[in-house]
Each structure stands twice: as structure tokens, then as C-alpha cells.
Amino acid sequence: MFMKKISKVELLILLVTVSCIFFSEYLFLIKNDSNKAIFIGLWPPTILGLLNYINSKRK
């Protein structure tokens, strides 16, 4: 099976994405601030889309 090595930038982007998801869940479940949670929760798909775009331009 072929596995591509993950660069430091890609790893950083993935860590930011996961942290955004957890922070959004914290705001929604613990702080009961659904507006901020939804706003923060919309960033991970955008960040992952940017990562996909960068990877597609590299090939």
C-alpha cells in the first residue's frame, strides 16, 4: 500500500482543523453558545477545502 508522507504544513492544518472542531463542540455543549459554535464549526470544512486545493495544485 502506498502512503504519502505528510508534510509539516499539512499536519499543522489538520491539527488546527481538529482543534476547531473540538472548540466548537465545547462552545455548543458546555458554554451553550450556539451562534459562536456554528461560526467556529464552519471553519474546518473551509480549511480542509484549502488543503485539498493546495494538494491538487502540487500534482
C-alpha positions in Angstrom: 0.0 0.0 0.0 1.3 3.4 -1.0 1.3 6.1 1.7 2.2 9.7 1.1 4.4 11.4 3.6 2.5 14.2 5.4 4.4 17.5 5.4 4.6 19.7 8.5 2.3 22.3 7.0 -0.4 19.6 6.2 0.0 18.3 9.7 -0.4 21.7 11.2 -3.5 22.4 9.1 -5.1 19.1 10.2 -4.3 19.9 13.9 -5.9 23.3 13.5 -9.0 21.7 11.9 -9.4 19.1 14.7 -8.9 21.8 17.4 -11.6 23.9 15.7 -14.0 21.0 15.8 -13.3 20.4 19.5 -13.6 24.1 20.4 -16.9 24.3 18.5 -18.2 21.3 20.4 -17.1 22.9 23.7 -18.9 26.1 22.9 -22.0 24.3 21.9 -22.2 21.7 24.7 -20.5 23.4 27.7 -21.0 27.1 27.1 -24.4 26.8 25.4 -23.3 29.4 22.8 -24.7 28.0 19.6 -24.1 31.0 17.4 -20.3 31.0 18.1 -20.2 27.2 17.9 -21.8 27.3 14.5 -19.4 30.0 13.3 -16.4 28.2 14.5 -17.8 24.9 13.3 -18.0 26.2 9.7 -14.2 26.7 9.5 -13.0 23.1 9.4 -14.6 22.3 6.0 -13.1 25.6 4.7 -9.7 24.7 6.0 -9.9 21.2 4.6 -11.0 22.5 1.3 -8.0 24.8 1.2 -5.8 21.8 2.0 -7.3 19.8 -0.9 -6.8 22.8 -3.2 -3.2 23.1 -2.3 -2.6 19.4 -2.7 -4.3 19.4 -6.1 -2.1 22.2 -7.4 1.0 20.3 -6.3 0.4 17.3 -8.6 
